[in-house]
Amino acid sequence: MDWNSGIGFDLLCDTTGTGTGGREKSGFPESADFFRYAPATQVTMFLLAIAAVVLLYLRRMGERTRVALLLFATFAFGIAGNLPGRFFQAYVMHPSPICATTKPFLFGLRLPFVVTIVVIGILTLIGPKLFCSYVCPVGAVEELAAKISRKFKFRMFRINPSATLLTRMVVFALFVALSVTAYLHTTFKGKIYPVSLYDYINPFHGFEITGGQPVMEMVFNFLPLVLVIVLAFKWYRPFCYAVCPVGLFTHWLEQTGALRVTFVPDKCTRCDRCVTETACPAVPEILKDAAYRPDCFACNQCIAACPTGALKWGTRRSAPQ
């Protein structure tokens, strides 16, 4: 199927959707562009995540602090790159996990992909889903939607982690199959390139604001993000659990992470407030002190809900055996 729309050919994580500096889309991040724009993004995301993990470990992550960090991530990595001015243009390459994990299959393993993947991996090994929790703009707006839902006492449905893990695996397998066969493809300068399946369900396009777009292209760009936000009021982080390829890989990686929520059975009164006051599917497994857990997004809700301190942040070694 030939899609001559240029879909999937913007620069890595380029919020403008037209290529850095307004150049024609090429699909291949240029080294000069990467070294010019990416360092600000990579350094900021790393410092933000480290600040978050320190606050969590020191039990200083209050609700207002977390909301402030989520709003900052949404602005810095989702909105800022669309604004005029040299300072904001430093964030034109937002750290899209879909770009980082899928474009190597389409265009080869290039430096921008490697750097982003390595940073995400390091943050995940330090603490559970640090990138997804405190850097990713889509994850941030999902978390903010969940907080609003809890604030107004909307009923939220608990995600089945086994079913969503299978969904992520199926979607990724379809992406690989369609990429290898180039069943979905586009023609650029006489050459055929595969188009990513994720481009049709990619909420990060909602942060790419450009002028003069056809109406249908604008709908295509914004609809996935709008749907994700709407669903996030009823299901906790639906895109992260059911679709995101980085969520799939970091799910396995976080099982060996240094920092995690630990359970102290002697302090637990079985009041179940940690379960009822959060829709996170990881909490029941944390209460079992299971070694293998569903995705934990370091939301801190279960720890904040526990009246006896039976849940706390600690290292794997500090967890009760």
C-alpha positions as CSV (number, residue, x, y, z in Angstrom):
1,M,0.0,0.0,0.0
2,D,1.6,3.2,-1.1
3,W,1.0,6.3,1.1
4,N,2.5,9.3,-0.6
5,S,1.9,11.6,2.4
6,G,5.4,11.8,3.8
7,I,4.2,10.1,7.0
8,G,7.0,8.9,9.1
9,F,9.6,11.0,7.3
10,D,10.0,13.9,9.8
11,L,13.2,14.3,11.7
12,L,13.5,12.3,14.9
13,C,11.1,13.7,17.5
14,D,10.8,17.0,15.6
15,T,7.8,18.8,17.0
16,T,7.4,21.0,14.0
17,G,6.7,18.1,11.7
18,T,8.5,19.9,8.8
19,G,12.1,19.2,9.6
20,T,14.4,21.3,11.8
21,G,14.6,24.8,10.5
22,G,11.8,24.3,8.1
23,R,13.7,22.1,5.7
24,E,12.1,19.5,3.6
25,K,11.3,16.2,5.4
26,S,14.0,13.6,4.8
27,G,13.3,10.9,7.4
28,F,16.9,10.8,8.4
29,P,18.1,12.9,11.3
30,E,21.1,14.9,10.3
31,S,24.1,14.8,12.7
32,A,24.4,18.6,12.7
33,D,20.7,19.0,13.6
34,F,21.0,16.4,16.3
35,F,24.1,17.9,18.0
36,R,22.6,21.4,17.7
37,Y,19.1,20.6,19.2
38,A,19.2,17.3,21.0
39,P,21.6,18.0,23.9
40,A,19.2,20.5,25.5
41,T,16.5,17.9,25.4
42,Q,18.6,15.0,26.6
43,V,20.2,16.9,29.4
44,T,16.9,18.3,30.6
45,M,15.1,15.0,30.5
46,F,17.9,13.3,32.5
47,L,18.1,16.0,35.1
48,L,14.3,16.0,35.5
49,A,14.2,12.3,36.0
50,I,17.1,12.3,38.5
51,A,15.4,15.1,40.4
52,A,12.2,13.0,40.5
53,V,13.9,9.9,41.8
54,V,15.7,11.9,44.5
55,L,12.4,13.4,45.7
56,L,10.8,10.0,45.7
57,Y,13.5,8.3,47.6
58,L,13.6,11.1,50.2
59,R,9.8,11.1,50.5
60,R,9.5,14.7,49.3
61,M,7.3,14.0,46.3
62,G,4.1,15.7,47.3
63,E,1.1,16.0,45.0
64,R,1.8,19.6,44.1
65,T,5.4,18.8,43.3
66,R,4.4,15.9,41.0
67,V,1.8,17.9,39.2
68,A,4.4,20.7,38.6
69,L,6.9,18.1,37.2
70,L,4.2,16.7,34.9
71,L,3.2,20.1,33.6
72,F,6.9,21.0,33.0
73,A,7.4,17.7,31.1
74,T,4.3,18.4,29.0
75,F,5.5,21.9,28.2
76,A,9.3,21.3,27.7
77,F,9.0,18.1,25.7
78,G,5.7,18.5,24.0
79,I,4.9,22.2,23.5
80,A,8.1,24.3,23.7
81,G,9.5,23.2,20.4
82,N,6.6,24.8,18.6
83,L,7.2,28.2,20.0
84,P,9.2,30.9,18.3
85,G,12.6,31.9,19.8
86,R,16.0,30.4,20.0
87,F,15.5,29.1,23.5
88,F,12.4,27.1,22.7
89,Q,13.8,25.9,19.4
90,A,16.5,24.0,21.5
91,Y,13.6,21.6,22.4
92,V,12.4,21.1,18.8
93,M,13.4,17.4,19.0
94,H,11.1,16.1,21.7
95,P,12.1,12.6,23.1
96,S,9.4,10.5,21.4
97,P,9.8,6.9,22.5
98,I,8.0,5.8,19.3
99,C,10.6,7.5,17.2
100,A,13.5,6.0,19.2
101,T,12.3,2.4,19.1
102,T,10.6,2.1,15.7
103,K,12.7,4.3,13.3
104,P,15.8,2.1,13.7
105,F,13.7,-0.6,12.0
106,L,12.8,1.8,9.2
107,F,16.0,3.8,8.6
108,G,18.8,1.9,10.4
109,L,20.4,2.4,13.8
110,R,21.5,6.0,13.8
111,L,23.0,8.2,16.5
112,P,19.8,10.1,17.6
113,F,18.0,6.8,18.1
114,V,20.9,5.2,20.0
115,V,21.3,8.2,22.4
116,T,17.6,8.4,23.2
117,I,17.3,4.6,23.7
118,V,20.4,4.6,26.0
119,V,19.1,7.5,28.1
120,I,15.7,5.8,28.5
121,G,17.4,2.5,29.4
122,I,19.6,4.1,32.0
123,L,16.7,5.9,33.6
124,T,14.7,2.7,33.7
125,L,17.5,0.8,35.4
126,I,17.7,3.6,38.1
127,G,14.0,3.6,38.9
128,P,10.7,2.2,37.5
129,K,9.6,3.9,34.3
130,L,11.4,7.2,35.2
131,F,11.3,8.3,31.5
132,C,7.7,7.3,31.1
133,S,6.7,8.8,34.4
134,Y,8.4,12.2,34.4
135,V,9.7,12.9,30.9
136,C,7.4,11.6,28.3
137,P,4.8,14.3,27.4
138,V,2.1,11.8,26.5
139,G,2.6,9.9,29.7
140,A,2.4,13.3,31.6
141,V,-0.9,14.2,30.1
142,E,-2.3,10.7,30.8
143,E,-1.2,11.1,34.4
144,L,-2.7,14.5,34.7
145,A,-6.0,13.2,33.3
146,A,-6.0,10.4,35.9
147,K,-5.4,12.9,38.7
148,I,-8.3,15.0,37.5
149,S,-10.5,11.9,37.3
150,R,-9.6,11.0,40.9
151,K,-10.2,14.6,42.0
152,F,-13.8,14.5,40.7
153,K,-14.2,10.9,41.8
154,F,-14.8,9.5,38.3
155,R,-15.0,5.7,38.3
156,M,-11.8,4.3,36.7
157,F,-11.5,0.8,35.4
158,R,-8.4,-1.3,36.4
159,I,-6.4,-2.4,33.4
160,N,-5.6,-6.1,33.0
161,P,-1.8,-6.0,32.8
162,S,-1.5,-9.4,31.2
163,A,-4.0,-8.5,28.4
164,T,-2.4,-5.1,27.8
165,L,1.1,-6.7,27.7
166,L,-0.1,-9.1,25.1
167,T,-1.6,-6.2,23.1
168,R,1.7,-4.3,23.1
169,M,3.5,-7.4,21.9
170,V,1.0,-8.0,19.1
171,V,1.1,-4.4,17.9
172,F,4.9,-4.5,17.9
173,A,5.0,-7.8,16.1
174,L,2.6,-6.3,13.4
175,F,4.8,-3.3,13.1
176,V,7.9,-5.4,12.5
177,A,6.1,-7.6,10.0
178,L,4.7,-4.7,8.0
179,S,8.1,-2.9,8.1
180,V,10.1,-5.9,6.9
181,T,7.6,-6.5,4.0
182,A,7.1,-2.7,3.4
183,Y,3.4,-3.5,3.0
184,L,2.8,0.1,4.2
185,H,5.2,2.3,2.4
186,T,5.8,5.7,0.8
187,T,7.8,6.9,-2.1
188,F,10.4,9.6,-1.5
189,K,12.6,10.9,-4.3
190,G,12.0,7.7,-6.3
191,K,12.8,5.3,-3.4
192,I,10.3,3.2,-1.5
193,Y,10.5,3.4,2.3
194,P,8.4,1.4,4.8
195,V,5.9,3.4,6.9
196,S,5.5,2.7,10.6
197,L,2.2,1.2,11.8
198,Y,2.6,3.4,14.9
199,D,2.3,6.5,12.8
200,Y,-1.4,5.9,12.5
201,I,-1.9,5.6,16.3
202,N,0.9,8.0,17.5
203,P,-0.3,10.6,20.0
204,F,3.0,12.4,19.8
205,H,1.8,13.9,16.5
206,G,-0.6,15.9,18.6
207,F,2.3,18.0,19.8
208,E,3.4,18.8,16.3
209,I,1.8,22.2,15.5
210,T,2.2,23.4,12.0
211,G,0.4,26.0,9.9
212,G,-1.3,25.5,6.6
213,Q,-2.1,21.8,7.1
214,P,-5.1,20.2,5.3
215,V,-8.0,19.6,7.6
216,M,-7.7,15.8,7.4
217,E,-4.0,15.9,8.1
218,M,-4.8,18.0,11.2
219,V,-7.4,15.4,12.3
220,F,-4.9,12.6,11.7
221,N,-2.3,14.4,13.8
222,F,-4.5,15.4,16.8
223,L,-7.0,12.5,17.0
224,P,-4.7,9.9,18.6
225,L,-3.7,12.3,21.4
226,V,-7.3,13.4,22.0
227,L,-8.4,9.8,22.2
228,V,-5.6,8.9,24.6
229,I,-6.5,11.8,26.9
230,V,-10.2,10.9,26.9
231,L,-9.5,7.3,27.6
232,A,-7.1,8.2,30.4
233,F,-10.0,9.5,32.4
234,K,-11.4,6.0,32.6
235,W,-8.3,3.8,32.3
236,Y,-4.9,4.5,33.9
237,R,-2.3,5.3,31.2
238,P,-4.1,3.4,28.3
239,F,-1.4,4.3,25.7
240,C,1.5,3.3,27.9
241,Y,0.0,0.0,28.9
242,A,-1.6,-1.1,25.6
243,V,0.4,0.5,22.8
244,C,3.7,2.1,23.5
245,P,6.8,0.1,22.3
246,V,9.0,1.7,24.9
247,G,6.5,0.7,27.5
248,L,6.9,-2.9,26.3
249,F,10.7,-2.9,26.5
250,T,11.0,-1.0,29.8
251,H,8.4,-3.4,31.3
252,W,11.1,-6.1,31.2
253,L,13.9,-3.7,32.0
254,E,12.3,-2.3,35.1
255,Q,12.2,-5.7,36.7
256,T,15.9,-5.3,37.3
257,G,15.8,-1.6,38.3
258,A,17.5,-0.4,41.4
259,L,14.7,1.6,42.9
260,R,11.2,0.3,43.5
261,V,8.2,0.4,45.8
262,T,8.9,-2.0,48.7
263,F,6.4,-3.6,51.0
264,V,6.8,-4.0,54.8
265,P,4.2,-6.7,55.7
266,D,4.5,-6.1,59.5
267,K,3.2,-2.6,59.1
268,C,0.3,-3.5,56.8
269,T,-3.2,-3.5,58.4
270,R,-4.9,-4.8,55.2
271,C,-7.0,-1.7,54.9
272,D,-6.6,-1.8,51.1
273,R,-6.5,1.9,50.7
274,C,-3.5,1.6,48.5
275,V,-5.6,-0.5,46.1
276,T,-8.8,1.4,46.2
277,E,-7.3,4.9,45.9
278,T,-5.3,4.2,42.8
279,A,-6.0,2.4,39.5
280,C,-2.5,1.2,39.1
281,P,-2.5,-2.6,38.4
282,A,1.0,-3.0,40.0
283,V,-0.2,-2.5,43.5
284,P,-1.8,-5.9,44.1
285,E,1.5,-7.6,43.0
286,I,3.5,-5.2,45.2
287,L,1.4,-6.3,48.2
288,K,2.4,-9.9,47.3
289,D,6.0,-8.7,47.3
290,A,6.3,-10.3,43.9
291,A,9.6,-10.2,42.1
292,Y,7.9,-9.8,38.7
293,R,5.4,-6.9,38.6
294,P,3.2,-5.1,36.1
295,D,4.4,-1.7,35.0
296,C,5.0,0.7,37.9
297,F,5.0,4.4,36.8
298,A,6.3,5.8,40.0
299,C,3.1,7.8,40.6
300,N,3.6,7.6,44.3
301,Q,-0.2,7.2,44.9
302,C,-0.1,3.9,46.7
303,I,2.6,5.2,49.1
304,A,0.7,8.4,49.7
305,A,-2.5,6.4,50.4
306,C,-0.9,4.0,53.0
307,P,-1.6,5.3,56.5
308,T,1.0,3.0,58.2
309,G,4.1,3.3,56.0
310,A,3.9,-0.2,54.8
311,L,4.8,0.9,51.3
312,K,7.9,3.0,50.7
313,W,10.6,3.6,48.1
314,G,13.7,1.5,48.5
315,T,16.2,-0.5,46.6
316,R,15.9,-4.1,45.7
317,R,18.3,-5.1,48.4
318,S,16.3,-3.1,51.0
319,A,13.1,-4.9,50.2
320,P,12.0,-7.4,52.9
321,Q,12.8,-11.0,52.0
